[in-house]
């Protein structure tokens, strides 16, 4: 596995998948956190690739423009893992 740097180009909040962080709530969104789907753009040997990834609530809130580490296979850069 080789490593490169990618940029988050899009972030979508998954409103239909809610995690409650409080045992007692005053309303339905009190203490609620939501996972995200991110799109990451990375470049290998002059060619751009875009990969989508689901990020859980423990990873924190991602923002467009943030840099992430991308691990890819040298023989097939389209197959990757995003940290």
GUMARMAR-691037 format. One record per atom (N, C-alpha, C): residue number from 1; residue in three letters; x, y, z. Coordinates in nm, 4 decimals. Example, Ala and Ser with C-alpha at 12.3 -4.5 7.8 and 13.67 -1.06 7.14 Angstrom:
# residues 2
{r 1 'ALA' {1.3190 -0.5690 0.7800}}
{r 1 'ALA' {1.2300 -0.4500 0.7800}}
{r 1 'ALA' {1.3200 -0.3300 0.7800}}
{r 2 'SER' {1.2850 -0.2250 0.7080}}
{r 2 'SER' {1.3670 -0.1060 0.7140}}
{r 2 'SER' {1.2900 0.0030 0.7870}}
END
This chain:
# residues 83
{r 1 'UNK' {0.0843 -0.1177 0.0000}}
{r 1 'UNK' {0.0000 0.0000 0.0000}}
{r 1 'UNK' {0.0890 0.1241 0.0000}}
{r 2 'UNK' {0.0528 0.2180 -0.0847}}
{r 2 'UNK' {0.1230 0.3456 -0.0927}}
{r 2 'UNK' {0.0338 0.4536 -0.0330}}
{r 3 'UNK' {0.0926 0.5669 -0.0018}}
{r 3 'UNK' {0.0192 0.6732 0.0656}}
{r 3 'UNK' {0.0252 0.8019 -0.0141}}
{r 4 'UNK' {-0.0862 0.8741 -0.0111}}
{r 4 'UNK' {-0.0944 1.0071 -0.0704}}
{r 4 'UNK' {-0.1906 1.0910 0.0133}}
{r 5 'UNK' {-0.2030 1.2159 -0.0213}}
{r 5 'UNK' {-0.2938 1.3058 0.0495}}
{r 5 'UNK' {-0.4120 1.3381 -0.0397}}
{r 6 'UNK' {-0.5319 1.3328 0.0189}}
{r 6 'UNK' {-0.6529 1.3664 -0.0537}}
{r 6 'UNK' {-0.7250 1.4829 0.0109}}
{r 7 'UNK' {-0.8168 1.5423 -0.0621}}
{r 7 'UNK' {-0.8948 1.6556 -0.0143}}
{r 7 'UNK' {-1.0422 1.6182 -0.0129}}
{r 8 'UNK' {-1.1106 1.6498 0.0964}}
{r 8 'UNK' {-1.2543 1.6263 0.1041}}
{r 8 'UNK' {-1.3234 1.7315 0.0176}}
{r 9 'UNK' {-1.4010 1.6856 -0.0812}}
{r 9 'UNK' {-1.4672 1.7791 -0.1714}}
{r 9 'UNK' {-1.6171 1.7921 -0.1432}}
{r 10 'UNK' {-1.6762 1.6951 -0.0715}}
{r 10 'UNK' {-1.8189 1.7019 -0.0407}}
{r 10 'UNK' {-1.8469 1.6265 0.0893}}
{r 11 'UNK' {-1.9399 1.6800 0.1669}}
{r 11 'UNK' {-1.9817 1.6186 0.2929}}
{r 11 'UNK' {-2.1333 1.6182 0.2968}}
{r 12 'UNK' {-2.1926 1.5004 0.3208}}
{r 12 'UNK' {-2.3377 1.4898 0.3340}}
{r 12 'UNK' {-2.3693 1.4270 0.4687}}
{r 13 'UNK' {-2.4591 1.4920 0.5414}}
{r 13 'UNK' {-2.5012 1.4390 0.6704}}
{r 13 'UNK' {-2.6126 1.3374 0.6472}}
{r 14 'UNK' {-2.6057 1.2240 0.7151}}
{r 14 'UNK' {-2.7083 1.1208 0.7032}}
{r 14 'UNK' {-2.8152 1.1456 0.8092}}
{r 15 'UNK' {-2.9175 1.2230 0.7737}}
{r 15 'UNK' {-3.0221 1.2598 0.8680}}
{r 15 'UNK' {-3.1048 1.1403 0.9124}}
{r 16 'UNK' {-3.1127 1.0354 0.8329}}
{r 16 'UNK' {-3.1979 0.9208 0.8637}}
{r 16 'UNK' {-3.1317 0.8243 0.9618}}
{r 17 'UNK' {-3.0054 0.8474 0.9982}}
{r 17 'UNK' {-2.9326 0.7591 1.0901}}
{r 17 'UNK' {-2.8885 0.8425 1.2105}}
{r 18 'UNK' {-2.9698 0.8438 1.3159}}
{r 18 'UNK' {-2.9461 0.9311 1.4309}}
{r 18 'UNK' {-2.8929 0.8497 1.5482}}
{r 19 'UNK' {-2.7921 0.9048 1.6176}}
{r 19 'UNK' {-2.7392 0.8441 1.7391}}
{r 19 'UNK' {-2.7628 0.9406 1.8540}}
{r 20 'UNK' {-2.8284 0.8937 1.9588}}
{r 20 'UNK' {-2.8561 0.9777 2.0749}}
{r 20 'UNK' {-2.7396 0.9689 2.1731}}
{r 21 'UNK' {-2.6945 1.0831 2.2231}}
{r 21 'UNK' {-2.5846 1.0861 2.3181}}
{r 21 'UNK' {-2.6311 1.1157 2.4594}}
{r 22 'UNK' {-2.7578 1.1452 2.4774}}
{r 22 'UNK' {-2.8130 1.1722 2.6104}}
{r 22 'UNK' {-2.9182 1.0666 2.6444}}
{r 23 'UNK' {-2.9223 1.0288 2.7695}}
{r 23 'UNK' {-3.0221 0.9307 2.8130}}
{r 23 'UNK' {-3.1611 0.9932 2.8217}}
{r 24 'UNK' {-3.1673 1.1183 2.8638}}
{r 24 'UNK' {-3.2946 1.1897 2.8753}}
{r 24 'UNK' {-3.2868 1.3117 2.7848}}
{r 25 'UNK' {-3.3867 1.3261 2.6971}}
{r 25 'UNK' {-3.3867 1.4356 2.6013}}
{r 25 'UNK' {-3.5099 1.5230 2.6210}}
{r 26 'UNK' {-3.4967 1.6513 2.5868}}
{r 26 'UNK' {-3.6100 1.7428 2.5939}}
{r 26 'UNK' {-3.6881 1.7453 2.4632}}
{r 27 'UNK' {-3.6200 1.7213 2.3497}}
{r 27 'UNK' {-3.6859 1.7118 2.2204}}
{r 27 'UNK' {-3.6124 1.6079 2.1364}}
{r 28 'UNK' {-3.6603 1.5800 2.0185}}
{r 28 'UNK' {-3.6096 1.4673 1.9406}}
{r 28 'UNK' {-3.4652 1.4828 1.8937}}
{r 29 'UNK' {-3.4148 1.6043 1.8762}}
{r 29 'UNK' {-3.2766 1.6237 1.8306}}
{r 29 'UNK' {-3.1818 1.6679 1.9417}}
{r 30 'UNK' {-3.2284 1.6637 2.0659}}
{r 30 'UNK' {-3.1438 1.7012 2.1788}}
{r 30 'UNK' {-3.0382 1.5925 2.2015}}
{r 31 'UNK' {-2.9117 1.6259 2.1792}}
{r 31 'UNK' {-2.8036 1.5297 2.1979}}
{r 31 'UNK' {-2.7851 1.4345 2.0819}}
{r 32 'UNK' {-2.8488 1.4602 1.9688}}
{r 32 'UNK' {-2.8383 1.3721 1.8534}}
{r 32 'UNK' {-2.7145 1.4062 1.7707}}
{r 33 'UNK' {-2.6446 1.3042 1.7241}}
{r 33 'UNK' {-2.5322 1.3214 1.6318}}
{r 33 'UNK' {-2.5571 1.2318 1.5115}}
{r 34 'UNK' {-2.5019 1.2712 1.3973}}
{r 34 'UNK' {-2.5295 1.2017 1.2725}}
{r 34 'UNK' {-2.3988 1.1645 1.2026}}
{r 35 'UNK' {-2.3913 1.0459 1.1415}}
{r 35 'UNK' {-2.2737 1.0112 1.0610}}
{r 35 'UNK' {-2.2748 1.0887 0.9293}}
{r 36 'UNK' {-2.1621 1.0836 0.8573}}
{r 36 'UNK' {-2.1475 1.1579 0.7322}}
{r 36 'UNK' {-2.0981 1.0665 0.6205}}
{r 37 'UNK' {-2.1288 1.1050 0.4983}}
{r 37 'UNK' {-2.0691 1.0447 0.3791}}
{r 37 'UNK' {-1.9799 1.1521 0.3182}}
{r 38 'UNK' {-1.8530 1.1192 0.2989}}
{r 38 'UNK' {-1.7595 1.2169 0.2430}}
{r 38 'UNK' {-1.7137 1.1703 0.1055}}
{r 39 'UNK' {-1.6811 1.2650 0.0198}}
{r 39 'UNK' {-1.6182 1.2374 -0.1089}}
{r 39 'UNK' {-1.4785 1.2962 -0.1048}}
{r 40 'UNK' {-1.3804 1.2128 -0.1373}}
{r 40 'UNK' {-1.2407 1.2532 -0.1312}}
{r 40 'UNK' {-1.1815 1.2464 -0.2706}}
{r 41 'UNK' {-1.1091 1.3514 -0.3074}}
{r 41 'UNK' {-1.0390 1.3560 -0.4359}}
{r 41 'UNK' {-0.8898 1.3446 -0.4086}}
{r 42 'UNK' {-0.8258 1.2493 -0.4769}}
{r 42 'UNK' {-0.6816 1.2316 -0.4624}}
{r 42 'UNK' {-0.6193 1.2062 -0.5987}}
{r 43 'UNK' {-0.4906 1.2328 -0.6102}}
{r 43 'UNK' {-0.4199 1.2230 -0.7372}}
{r 43 'UNK' {-0.3066 1.1228 -0.7249}}
{r 44 'UNK' {-0.2984 1.0314 -0.8229}}
{r 44 'UNK' {-0.1895 0.9337 -0.8302}}
{r 44 'UNK' {-0.1361 0.9358 -0.9726}}
{r 45 'UNK' {-0.0080 0.9634 -0.9876}}
{r 45 'UNK' {0.0592 0.9676 -1.1177}}
{r 45 'UNK' {-0.0110 1.0601 -1.2170}}
{r 46 'UNK' {-0.0584 1.1751 -1.1701}}
{r 46 'UNK' {-0.1207 1.2729 -1.2576}}
{r 46 'UNK' {-0.2660 1.2469 -1.2903}}
{r 47 'UNK' {-0.3238 1.1402 -1.2384}}
{r 47 'UNK' {-0.4642 1.1082 -1.2649}}
{r 47 'UNK' {-0.5450 1.1275 -1.1376}}
{r 48 'UNK' {-0.6614 1.1933 -1.1486}}
{r 48 'UNK' {-0.7467 1.2199 -1.0336}}
{r 48 'UNK' {-0.8441 1.1054 -1.0105}}
{r 49 'UNK' {-0.8669 1.0746 -0.8837}}
{r 49 'UNK' {-0.9625 0.9726 -0.8424}}
{r 49 'UNK' {-1.0535 1.0328 -0.7376}}
{r 50 'UNK' {-1.1787 0.9849 -0.7336}}
{r 50 'UNK' {-1.2754 1.0288 -0.6337}}
{r 50 'UNK' {-1.3319 0.9047 -0.5666}}
{r 51 'UNK' {-1.3321 0.9071 -0.4341}}
{r 51 'UNK' {-1.3783 0.7932 -0.3550}}
{r 51 'UNK' {-1.4757 0.8431 -0.2496}}
{r 52 'UNK' {-1.5859 0.7716 -0.2288}}
{r 52 'UNK' {-1.6819 0.8032 -0.1236}}
{r 52 'UNK' {-1.6572 0.7116 -0.0045}}
{r 53 'UNK' {-1.6811 0.7642 0.1159}}
{r 53 'UNK' {-1.6613 0.6858 0.2364}}
{r 53 'UNK' {-1.7615 0.7294 0.3418}}
{r 54 'UNK' {-1.8118 0.6315 0.4164}}
{r 54 'UNK' {-1.9006 0.6567 0.5284}}
{r 54 'UNK' {-1.8158 0.6786 0.6512}}
{r 55 'UNK' {-1.8397 0.7882 0.7250}}
{r 55 'UNK' {-1.7653 0.8173 0.8483}}
{r 55 'UNK' {-1.8615 0.8188 0.9642}}
{r 56 'UNK' {-1.8308 0.7414 1.0648}}
{r 56 'UNK' {-1.9154 0.7325 1.1836}}
{r 56 'UNK' {-1.9068 0.8569 1.2699}}
{r 57 'UNK' {-1.9868 0.8586 1.3740}}
{r 57 'UNK' {-1.9938 0.9757 1.4609}}
{r 57 'UNK' {-1.8693 0.9903 1.5475}}
{r 58 'UNK' {-1.7983 0.8821 1.5738}}
{r 58 'UNK' {-1.6784 0.8890 1.6582}}
{r 58 'UNK' {-1.5636 0.9603 1.5870}}
{r 59 'UNK' {-1.5652 0.9658 1.4547}}
{r 59 'UNK' {-1.4576 1.0290 1.3778}}
{r 59 'UNK' {-1.4655 1.1810 1.3810}}
{r 60 'UNK' {-1.5758 1.2356 1.4299}}
{r 60 'UNK' {-1.5910 1.3806 1.4328}}
{r 60 'UNK' {-1.6546 1.4323 1.3049}}
{r 61 'UNK' {-1.6783 1.5609 1.3017}}
{r 61 'UNK' {-1.7430 1.6230 1.1860}}
{r 61 'UNK' {-1.6393 1.6627 1.0823}}
{r 62 'UNK' {-1.6470 1.6060 0.9615}}
{r 62 'UNK' {-1.5541 1.6463 0.8558}}
{r 62 'UNK' {-1.6037 1.7731 0.7868}}
{r 63 'UNK' {-1.5116 1.8453 0.7269}}
{r 63 'UNK' {-1.5461 1.9674 0.6544}}
{r 63 'UNK' {-1.4837 1.9631 0.5148}}
{r 64 'UNK' {-1.5520 2.0220 0.4179}}
{r 64 'UNK' {-1.4983 2.0298 0.2827}}
{r 64 'UNK' {-1.3696 2.1112 0.2850}}
{r 65 'UNK' {-1.2688 2.0616 0.2174}}
{r 65 'UNK' {-1.1393 2.1277 0.2147}}
{r 65 'UNK' {-1.0383 2.0660 0.3097}}
{r 66 'UNK' {-1.0834 1.9811 0.4020}}
{r 66 'UNK' {-0.9908 1.9140 0.4935}}
{r 66 'UNK' {-0.9041 1.8140 0.4173}}
{r 67 'UNK' {-0.7823 1.7957 0.4649}}
{r 67 'UNK' {-0.6903 1.7002 0.4046}}
{r 67 'UNK' {-0.6978 1.5680 0.4813}}
{r 68 'UNK' {-0.6970 1.4557 0.4083}}
{r 68 'UNK' {-0.6990 1.3225 0.4684}}
{r 68 'UNK' {-0.5905 1.2372 0.4038}}
{r 69 'UNK' {-0.5525 1.1311 0.4726}}
{r 69 'UNK' {-0.4532 1.0374 0.4194}}
{r 69 'UNK' {-0.5248 0.9272 0.3433}}
{r 70 'UNK' {-0.4770 0.8978 0.2234}}
{r 70 'UNK' {-0.5348 0.7937 0.1386}}
{r 70 'UNK' {-0.4285 0.6872 0.1141}}
{r 71 'UNK' {-0.4613 0.5636 0.1468}}
{r 71 'UNK' {-0.3730 0.4499 0.1189}}
{r 71 'UNK' {-0.4295 0.3773 -0.0026}}
{r 72 'UNK' {-0.3499 0.3601 -0.1073}}
{r 72 'UNK' {-0.3988 0.2987 -0.2307}}
{r 72 'UNK' {-0.3057 0.1849 -0.2735}}
{r 73 'UNK' {-0.3587 0.0997 -0.3602}}
{r 73 'UNK' {-0.2796 -0.0100 -0.4149}}
{r 73 'UNK' {-0.2014 0.0416 -0.5353}}
{r 74 'UNK' {-0.0705 0.0160 -0.5423}}
{r 74 'UNK' {0.0095 0.0703 -0.6528}}
{r 74 'UNK' {-0.0338 0.0180 -0.7906}}
{r 75 'UNK' {-0.0823 -0.1045 -0.7979}}
{r 75 'UNK' {-0.1226 -0.1605 -0.9275}}
{r 75 'UNK' {-0.2630 -0.1163 -0.9689}}
{r 76 'UNK' {-0.3470 -0.0757 -0.8706}}
{r 76 'UNK' {-0.4819 -0.0293 -0.9012}}
{r 76 'UNK' {-0.5170 0.0847 -0.8043}}
{r 77 'UNK' {-0.4807 0.2087 -0.8373}}
{r 77 'UNK' {-0.5030 0.3209 -0.7453}}
{r 77 'UNK' {-0.6494 0.3516 -0.7150}}
{r 78 'UNK' {-0.7421 0.2981 -0.7941}}
{r 78 'UNK' {-0.8846 0.3219 -0.7667}}
{r 78 'UNK' {-0.9284 0.2504 -0.6390}}
{r 79 'UNK' {-0.8574 0.1465 -0.5992}}
{r 79 'UNK' {-0.8875 0.0763 -0.4753}}
{r 79 'UNK' {-0.8044 0.1404 -0.3645}}
{r 80 'UNK' {-0.8732 0.1958 -0.2646}}
{r 80 'UNK' {-0.8016 0.2693 -0.1624}}
{r 80 'UNK' {-0.8719 0.2582 -0.0278}}
{r 81 'UNK' {-0.8017 0.3064 0.0730}}
{r 81 'UNK' {-0.8550 0.3176 0.2089}}
{r 81 'UNK' {-0.8286 0.4594 0.2561}}
{r 82 'UNK' {-0.9287 0.5202 0.3184}}
{r 82 'UNK' {-0.9171 0.6588 0.3628}}
{r 82 'UNK' {-0.9121 0.6607 0.5155}}
{r 83 'UNK' {-0.8123 0.7293 0.5686}}
{r 83 'UNK' {-0.8002 0.7421 0.7146}}
{r 83 'UNK' {-0.8577 0.8723 0.7615}}
END
